[in-house]
Amino acid sequence: MLTSSSVLLWTVIILLAVYFAAVTWVGKKGRAHSQSMAGFATARGKVSPWLVGASFATSYASANLFIGVPGLAYEHGTAVLWYTLGCFGVSWVGLLLFAKTFWRYGKKFGHVSTLPEWLGKRYNSKALQAIVSLLILFNVYYIVGQNVGLATIFETVIGIPYSWGIIIGVAITILYIGLGGAFAQIITDGIQGILMAVTSIFIVVSFFWTIGGGWNVFGVLTDRLHSIDPNLTAAIADSGPYNSALAIMAVQFLLFSFVLMPHLLNKVLSIEKEEDLAPFTLSAGLVLCIISTLMVLGGLAARVLFPSLQSADAAIPTYVIEAFPSVIAAIMIVGIISAILSSTDSLYLGITTSIGNDLYRVVAPILSSKKMSAQELDNKSLKVAKGSLIVVGLLSLYFSLERPESLAFLIQFSFSAIISGIIAPITLGYFWNRANHYGAIAAVVTGASLYVAFTTLNVFGNIFIAMFFSAAAAFIIMGVVSVLTGKAKEENLVLEKSS
């Protein structure tokens, strides 16, 4: 435990008790909106687009931006700001480019509830829908990263053992998502976004008394980092994930693509009217700008003030406890915990709705001996989705018990595998009329498989470059397969007409 202050300890405990009671209450309020599969998955039109936008930003942020990336900044210095630039700028541009078209297609297809369903209807392929739902299971590793971040906070601040911290986080999240579905998730994430933005602003303001230098505070911070190690202020680091121009370009490609993650695109599907897309994207951009830009700077300040931490992921908790009075520090710690939970609940919802809506709903009619009505299938799909919450929670808990070396790398591995598979079918599905389901299935399998192979066999030392080449291969394979199968189909039609 980083502090022996009883004021800090009990303030955090009380605030967490109030916070957990509040999100559970919101979960109960959301029960009325989660009585159907569509309501559980998206709560379409039930929440203000401004709040949905804030929910998008907070789900984007997660433990990665509040714990993992500041930890990388602590280790590798200012080169990590390339990641921040991508989060604030490149990802938001990606959202602006993809959101409207994705929403219009979703409406055209009959108000779909998930990304796999969107792809399945775009390519008229139930097989593609089921395959993408299986790919989304990689998000279990993403949840593990959130569990580790949350348990690290509980352990370092409150003194709760690591394993118990994981159990508490999993139990609370499953409880309110199981009760309220997307409605509870969006409402709580919107509120958490406010806490996260305030926490991020406090971190930077505190530099005036922790780093010093008045209005030249960032100059002083840069000089002190340079005195520790000149590489800490280099535009391109000599080690780590930002050690070449190609690696930095690959990072920007990843962050542009990150908005395609299923748990984020589901927010677009929560919007009821097209005119609500403007406040949604504006809110998402503003909140994302604050929480992605400012928190990483705390990792740099922690390197100056506490240069010998045993774990880089402890940089932000340590900084907060040492830089602020106990009551303020307690509020900020709860803000960091809310950042972690805001992404965790969205990931749970994304995985479980995909299991119910895209796997069970597709497979059950094929395997069932009797025909089910649409209502009966919807009810059973909803039960499967809610039941799978417990299974996914226990699975993530099991994988979380052994602490990973780097929280950021674990999280980035999980979403890179998914993006490698889905980016080609989504993008070409927008812009290329000849794209078909054969090519889309080949792209999903190729992109994800190559990424896993590249990283596990260490073909590329950098996980971002591995993702870039995996995704590029998926585009090529999809183009080739779509053209070849399209020609074969045309030839078959000619033969049928001539016979």
N, C-alpha and C positions, 0 to 999 in steps of 0.2 A: 504494500500500500504506500502510495507516494506521500501521504500526509497523515499527521496524527491529530489534526484539528477536529475536535468534536463538533464544532459549529458547522464546518463544511460537510462532515459526514452525515449529520442528522438533517441538514438542509437538503442535501441530495436525496436522502431516503424519503423525506416527506414530500418533496417535489415529484419524485418518481411514483410514489403511491397515488398522489393526486392525478398525475399524468396517466398512469395505467387505468385508474378508475374512469377518467374522462374518455379514453379511447374505447374502453369496454362499453360505456354508456352509448357512445356513438355507434358502436357495433350493434347494440340492441335497437337503436333507432333505425338503423339501416335494414333490419330484418324484413320490413314491409316491402322494400325495393328488391329483395333478393329471393323472391319466390318462384322465379323462372330462370332458365339458363341465361337468357339475354340480360335480365336484370342483375343477376349475380356477377356476370362477366363485365358489364359496362356501365350499368345505371344510367343509360343514355337519356340526356335531357333533364336529369334530376338534380344536377349540381351546376352552379354558375360557371361559365367558361373561364372567368378569371381564376377561380379556385382550381379548376381542372388544369389550367396552365401552370399554376404554382405546384400542383401535384406532379405534373410532368417533370419540372425542374428538380424537385426533391427526390423523385424516384430515380432520376438521372444521377444525382450526386452520390448518395449512399456512403458507406464506410470508405469507399475508394477515395473520394475527394476530401473527406474530413479526417481520415486516419492514414490511408495507404499512400496517396500522392504527397501529402506533407512529409511522410516518412521517406519517400524517395527524394524529396527536396532536401531533407536533412542529410541524406547520404551523398547525393550527386550535385547539389547546388542549383544555380539559376538555370541550367539547361532544362530542368523540369518545367520551367515556365512555358516551353513549347506545348506541353500538354494542356496547361491552363488556357493558352491562346486558342487551342483547338476546341476546348469545351465551350468557351464563351462565344467564339466567333464561328468556327467551322461547323460545329454541331447545330447552331441556331440557323445558319444558312441552309443546312441540310433539312431542318424541320420546315423552313419556309418553302423549300422546293418540293418536298414530298407530301406535306400535310393535306393540301387542298385536293390534289389528284387522288391521294389515297382515300380521303373522305368521300369524294364523288364516286369512285369505284365501289366503295363500301355501300353507299346508298343505292347505286345501280344494281348491285348484287342482292339487295333486299335487307339492308342494315345488318351486315355480318357482325359477329361478336369477338372474333379473334383473328390474328394474323394467319394462322394455318387455314382457317375457313375462307379468308379473303383470297389466299393463293389457290385453294381448292376450287373456288368458284371462278376465279380469273382464268384458270386453265382447264376448268371442267373436269377435275380429277380428284376423286376421293382418296386415291392412293397417295397423291402428293400431300393432301391435307393430313393424312395419318403419319406420313414420314416426317413432315415438319414438326408435328406434335411430339414425336419421339426426339427430334433434334433439340427441342426446347428443354428437354430433361437435363441438358448441360447446365441449365440455370441452377441446378442443385448445388454445383460448385460455387456459383455466385452467392447463393444463400449461405453456404459455408463461410465464405469471406465475411459476410455481414455478421454471422454468429461470432466469428473470431474477434471482429472489431468490437462488438458489444461486450463480449466476455472480457476483453482486454480493459475496457473502461471500468466495468464492475470490479475487476481484480485490482487495478492500479489505484482507483479512487476510493472505493467502498471497502475493499478487502475481501469481497466475496470470492471464493475459490473459482478458478477458471471454468471448471466443468459445471458448477452450479449457475454461473453467469449464463452459459449457453442454454441450460434447461429453462431458466426464467425467461430469457428472450424468446425462445421457441414457443413456450406455452402461452405467453401473452399475445404474440402475433397470431397464432392459430386461433385463439379464442375470439378476437374481434373480427378477423376476416371470416371465420366460419359463421359468425352471427350476421354480419352486415354486408359481406361481399364487396363489390366495387364502390358502393355508396360510402361505406365506412372507410375504405382505403383512400378514396379521393378526399373526403372531408378531413380525415386525420392528417393526410399528407399536406393539404393546403395549410393547416394550422402549423404543422411542423416546419413548413417552408418559412414562415414568419420567424420562428425561433432560430432557424438556421441562418437566416439573413442577419438578424440582430447579433448572433454569436460571431459571425464572420466580420462584421463591422467593428465589434469590440476588440477582436484580435489585432486589427491594424491600428486602431486608435491607441492601443496599449503600447505600441512601439515608441511613443513619445516619452514614456517614462522607463521602459525596459532597455531600449537601444540608445535613446537620446539623440541629440543633434538638431532638435527643433525641426524646422521645415526641411532640413537636409537629412532627415532621418534615414531615407533610403540610400543616400550616399554613404552615410556612416555604416549602415548595415552591409553594403557592398564592400567597403574597405575592410571591415572586420572579417567578413567571409574570405576575402582575398588573403588576409594575413594568416588565416588558418591553413588554407590551401588554394593557390591560384586557380586550380581546376574548378573550384566551387563557384567561380564567377565567369567561367568560360561559356560562350554561346553554345558550343558543342562539347560535351563532356568526353573525357578519355576512357570512361567506363560506364557501365549501366546501359539502360535502354535508349539513351539519347546521345549515342557516341558517334553518329555519322549523319550526313545530310540525308542519305537514303532512309535511315531509321526515323528521322524527324518527319520526312514526307510520308512514311508509312503510318506514323502516329496520326497525322492529319487525315489521312484516308480512313483510318479506323474511326476517328471521332466524327467525321462526316457521316460514316455509315452507322454509327452507334444509335442514331435516332430510329433506325429500322428495327431495333430490338423489340421483340413482341410485347414486353411489359410496358414499353413506352408508346408504341403505335396504338395500343389499346386505348390510350387516353384520347387519341384522335377519334376513335370510334365511339367515345362517350359524348361527343358533341352532337347535338340534335339538329341545329340549323347551320347552313353554310356561313351566314353572317357572323356566327359566333366563333368562327375560326380566327378572326382578327384579334379579338381580346384574348383568346386562348394563346396564340403565338406570341403576342406582346407580353403577356404575363409570364409565360415560360422563359422568354428571353431576358427580361429584367431580373427575375429571381435567379436564373442560372448565371447571369453576369456577376452578381454579388457573391454567390456562394462558391463559384468555381475559381474566381480570381483572388479573393482575399485570404481564404483559409490556407492555401499553399504557402503564402508568405510567412505564416506562423511557423512552418517547418524550417524555413531559412533562419528565422530569429532564434528558434530553439537550438540550432546548430551553433550559433554564436554564444548563447547563454549557457547551454548544457552540452558541451562537446563530447561527453563520454557516456552517453546513454547506452545501456545494454541492448535495447531494441529501438530501432528507428521509428517503429509504429507508435512508440510511447511519446513522441515529440510533442504532439498537440496536448494530450492530457497533462504532461509535465509542465508545459508552458502556461496553460490556463491556471493550474493550481498555484504556480509560483508568481504569476504576474498580477493576480486579482485578489481583492478581499474575498473572504470565504463565501459570503452570500452571493456575490456576483459570479464567482467561480462555480458555485453550485448550479446557478441558472444556466451558465454556459455548458457545463457538463451535461445537463439534461438536454440542452440544445443539440449537442453532439450525439447523444443517445437517440434523439428523435430523428437525426439525419440517417442513422443506421437503420432504424425501424421503418423509415419512410420508403426505403428501397426494398427492404425485406418483405414487407407486406405486399408490395406490388409484384414482387417475384413469385411469392406463394400464390397469389391470385392468378398470375399468368400461367404458371405450370398447371395448377389444378383445374382451371377452366379449360385449358387445352386438353387435359386428360379426359374430362367429362364431355366437352363439346366436340373435340376433333378426333379423339381416339375411340371412346366408347360409343359415341353417337354414330360414327362411321362403321365400326366393326359389329356392334350389337345386332342391327337388322340382318346382317349376313349370317351370323352364328345362331340367331334365335330360331327356334323351331316353329314359333307362331308369329304372326304379323302384329306389330305394335302400332297403335295409333300415334299421331304426331304429339299429342299431349302426354301420353304415357311415356314416350321416348324422351320428351323434354324433362319430365319429372325424374325419370331414372338417371338421366345424364346429370341433372343437378345433384342428386344424391351421391353419385359417383364422384363428382367434383368436390363436394364438401367432405366426403369420406377420405378422399385421397390427400386432403390437407394433413391428416394425422400421419399417413404413411410417409409423405414427403418431409414432414417435420421430423419424424423419427430418423429418417435416412440422413437428413442434413445434420441432425444432432450427432449421429454416429460418426460421420466424416469430420465433424468439427472437433472431436475430442483430442485429436493430435494437432497441435498448433503448427500451421505452415510457417516456412521461413519468411515469406513476404506476402502480406495480405493483398497488396496491389497486384502482384503477379498472378495470384490465384484467381482473383476476380477477372483480370484481363484475359486470362486463358479461357475462362468459361464463355464470356461474351464474344471473344474472337472466333471461337469454334462455330458459334451460331451465325455470326455475321458472314463468315466465309461461305456458309451454305446458302443463306437466303438472299444475299445482296443481288446476285445475278437474276434470279427469278423475279424479284420485285422490280428492279430497275428496267430490265428488258420487257417485263410485263407492261410497263408504262409506255415505252417508246418504240417497241418493235412488234408489228402485227404478226410477223411470222413465228414469233416465240410460241412454243407449244409445250404440252405437259411432259412429253418425252424428254425434251431438253431441260425443262425445269427440274425434273426428278434427277436427271444425270448431274445437273449443277449442284443440287443440294448434297447429294452423296459424295461427289468429287471434292467440292470445297471443304466440307467438314472433315472428310477422311484425310485429305492432304494436310490440313492444318494439324490434326492430331499426330499424323506421321512426322511432319516437319519438326514439331516441338518435342515429341517423345524420343525421336532418334537424333535430335539436336542437329538437324540438317542446316538450320539457320540458328545462330546464337541469339538472335533477337526475335522476341515473340511478335513484334509488330511487323517486321519484314516477312516472317512466316505467314502471317495473316494476309499481307498484301499479295504475295505470290499464290497463295491458296485461292483467294478471291479472283485473281486474274485468270487462273486456270479454270475456275468455275464459269467465268464469262465465255472463255474460248470453247469449252466443252458444250455449254448450252447452245452457243451459236452453231457449232458444227452439227450437233445432234438434231437441233430443230430444222436446219436446212435439209439434212439427209432424210429425216423421217417425213418432212413436208413434201419432198420430191417423191418419196415412195408412195405417199398417200395420193398425190396427184396422178402418178402412173396407174395405181389401182383403180382410180375413178375412170381414167381413160379406157382401161381394159373392160370395166363393167359396162360402160356405155357402148363399146364396140361389140360386145358379145350378145 
